[in-house]
């Protein structure tokens, strides 16, 4: 299976640098809608068998733009929803208190085994998102699937596929609209593209 992992297009919260987790059902900004349409044009000639999306509006809108070029339905999968960030939801990154900032630094270093205050751990996120990927592998072994999701979900999936520890997370970045591609072969998965925004 070829898995095309797409991070949703830009939202106003991305632009404002606000924490945007699974509890924020934000919509795409004008720039995000343009990204989604450019991405859809870029993917229009690819043979795609299925398009899966997180249930959040920013992901669904991006997925619908892609689906419109392929006459395919968008399948919603709750396993691809962004990490629940609990008390951090909606906070400005620049206004995070020292305590929260220190917590986040510890959280990164511990590989996300600790839950965010009132939210999820990276380990929990990886388990639920990987269950979705395993289902896709069973249903589309020889196909190409587009999965539209979020920052932490995409990295968690890539790390699981490549057997990388979650504490490497701070060394990677996925931009809004960024495309990463995993190929699952008999010898195992490999990453053939990462955070491509060249379209």
C-alpha positions as CSV (number, residue, x, y, z in Angstrom):
1,X,0.0,0.0,0.0
2,X,1.1,3.5,-0.7
3,X,-0.1,5.9,2.0
4,X,-0.2,9.6,1.2
5,X,-0.3,11.4,4.5
6,X,-1.6,15.0,4.2
7,X,-1.6,17.6,6.9
8,X,-4.7,19.8,6.6
9,X,-4.3,23.3,5.1
10,X,-3.6,26.4,7.1
11,X,-6.2,27.6,9.6
12,X,-6.4,31.0,11.3
13,X,-5.2,29.4,14.5
14,X,-2.1,28.2,12.7
15,X,-1.5,31.7,11.5
16,X,-2.1,33.1,15.1
17,X,0.2,30.4,16.5
18,X,-2.5,29.0,18.9
19,X,-2.5,25.5,20.2
20,X,-4.9,23.5,18.0
21,X,-5.7,20.0,19.2
22,X,-8.5,17.5,18.9
23,X,-10.9,19.7,20.8
24,X,-10.7,22.6,18.3
25,X,-12.9,22.2,15.2
26,X,-11.4,25.1,13.4
27,X,-11.9,25.8,9.7
28,X,-9.4,26.5,6.9
29,X,-8.3,30.1,6.3
30,X,-8.3,31.6,2.8
31,X,-4.7,30.5,2.4
32,X,-5.6,27.0,3.7
33,X,-8.4,26.7,1.1
34,X,-5.9,27.7,-1.7
35,X,-3.4,25.1,-0.4
36,X,-6.1,22.4,-0.4
37,X,-7.1,23.3,-4.0
38,X,-3.4,23.3,-5.2
39,X,-2.8,20.0,-3.5
40,X,-6.0,18.6,-5.1
41,X,-4.7,19.7,-8.5
42,X,-1.3,18.1,-7.8
43,X,-2.9,14.8,-6.9
44,X,-5.6,14.7,-9.6
45,X,-3.7,12.4,-11.9
46,X,-2.7,9.9,-9.2
47,X,-4.6,6.6,-9.0
48,X,-6.2,6.9,-5.6
49,X,-8.3,4.1,-4.2
50,X,-9.6,5.7,-1.0
51,X,-9.5,9.1,0.8
52,X,-9.7,9.0,4.6
53,X,-10.0,12.0,6.9
54,X,-10.0,13.0,10.5
55,X,-13.5,14.2,11.6
56,X,-12.3,17.7,12.2
57,X,-13.4,20.4,9.7
58,X,-9.9,21.5,8.7
59,X,-9.1,18.0,7.7
60,X,-12.4,17.2,6.1
61,X,-12.3,20.4,3.9
62,X,-8.8,19.4,2.7
63,X,-9.9,15.9,2.0
64,X,-13.0,17.0,0.1
65,X,-10.9,19.2,-2.2
66,X,-8.8,16.2,-3.1
67,X,-11.9,13.9,-3.4
68,X,-13.6,16.3,-5.8
69,X,-10.9,15.4,-8.5
70,X,-11.4,11.7,-8.0
71,X,-15.2,11.1,-7.6
72,X,-14.4,9.4,-4.4
73,X,-16.2,9.7,-1.0
74,X,-14.3,11.0,2.0
75,X,-14.3,8.3,4.7
76,X,-14.2,9.7,8.2
77,X,-12.0,7.9,10.7
78,X,-11.9,9.2,14.4
79,X,-8.6,7.4,14.8
80,X,-7.0,10.2,12.7
81,X,-8.2,13.0,15.0
82,X,-5.5,15.3,16.4
83,X,-4.1,14.7,19.9
84,X,-6.3,15.9,22.7
85,X,-4.3,18.8,24.3
86,X,-6.7,19.3,27.2
87,X,-5.9,22.6,29.1
88,X,-3.6,23.8,26.3
89,X,-6.4,24.0,23.8
90,X,-6.6,27.5,22.1
91,X,-3.8,29.0,24.1
92,X,-1.4,31.3,22.3
93,X,2.0,29.6,22.0
94,X,3.7,32.9,23.0
95,X,1.5,33.2,26.1
96,X,2.1,29.7,27.6
97,X,3.3,30.1,31.2
98,X,6.7,29.0,32.3
99,X,5.2,26.1,34.1
100,X,3.5,24.9,30.9
101,X,6.6,25.5,28.9
102,X,8.7,23.5,31.3
103,X,6.1,20.7,31.2
104,X,6.1,20.6,27.4
105,X,9.9,20.4,27.4
106,X,9.8,17.5,29.8
107,X,6.9,16.0,27.7
108,X,9.0,16.1,24.5
109,X,12.0,14.5,26.2
110,X,10.0,11.7,27.7
111,X,8.7,10.7,24.3
112,X,5.1,11.7,25.1
113,X,4.5,8.9,27.6
114,X,3.0,11.5,30.0
115,X,-0.5,12.8,29.3
116,X,-1.0,16.5,28.5
117,X,-3.0,18.2,31.3
118,X,-6.6,17.1,30.7
119,X,-5.6,15.4,27.4
120,X,-3.8,12.5,25.8
121,X,-0.3,11.1,25.7
122,X,1.6,10.6,22.5
123,X,1.6,6.9,23.2
124,X,-2.2,6.8,23.3
125,X,-2.4,8.9,20.1
126,X,0.0,6.6,18.3
127,X,-1.9,3.5,19.4
128,X,-5.3,4.8,18.1
129,X,-3.9,6.2,14.9
130,X,-1.9,3.1,14.1
131,X,-5.1,1.0,14.5
132,X,-6.5,3.0,11.6
133,X,-3.5,2.4,9.5
134,X,-3.6,-1.4,10.2
135,X,-7.3,-1.4,9.0
136,X,-6.3,0.5,5.8
137,X,-3.5,-2.0,5.2
138,X,-5.9,-4.9,5.4
139,X,-8.4,-3.2,3.1
140,X,-6.1,-1.7,0.5
141,X,-3.0,-3.9,0.5
142,X,-2.1,-3.1,-3.1
143,X,-3.8,0.3,-3.4
144,X,-3.0,4.0,-2.8
145,X,-4.7,5.7,0.1
146,X,-4.8,9.4,1.0
147,X,-5.1,10.1,4.7
148,X,-5.8,13.7,5.7
149,X,-4.9,14.4,9.3
150,X,-2.9,16.5,11.7
151,X,0.6,17.3,12.9
152,X,1.0,14.9,15.8
153,X,-1.0,12.1,14.1
154,X,1.2,12.2,11.0
155,X,4.4,12.1,12.9
156,X,3.2,9.4,15.2
157,X,2.2,7.2,12.2
158,X,5.6,7.8,10.5
159,X,7.5,7.0,13.7
160,X,5.6,3.8,14.2
161,X,6.1,2.7,10.6
162,X,9.9,3.4,10.8
163,X,10.4,2.1,14.4
164,X,11.6,5.5,15.6
165,X,11.2,6.5,19.2
166,X,8.6,9.2,20.0
167,X,11.2,11.3,21.8
168,X,12.6,12.2,18.3
169,X,9.4,14.1,17.6
170,X,10.9,17.5,18.4
171,X,13.4,17.0,15.6
172,X,10.7,16.8,12.9
173,X,8.2,19.3,11.5
174,X,5.2,19.0,9.3
175,X,3.8,22.2,7.7
176,X,0.1,22.9,7.0
177,X,-0.5,21.2,3.6
178,X,2.6,19.1,3.9
179,X,2.6,15.7,2.2
180,X,4.5,12.7,3.4
181,X,4.4,9.3,1.7
182,X,4.9,5.8,3.2
183,X,5.2,2.7,1.0
184,X,4.4,-0.6,2.7
185,X,6.1,-3.5,1.0
186,X,6.7,-7.1,2.0
187,X,10.1,-6.1,3.4
188,X,8.5,-3.4,5.5
189,X,7.5,0.2,5.3
190,X,9.7,3.0,4.0
191,X,9.4,6.8,3.9
192,X,9.7,8.0,0.3
193,X,8.6,11.7,0.8
194,X,8.4,14.0,3.9
195,X,6.6,17.3,4.3
196,X,6.5,18.1,0.6
197,X,4.9,21.5,-0.1
198,X,6.4,22.0,-3.5
199,X,3.0,21.8,-5.3
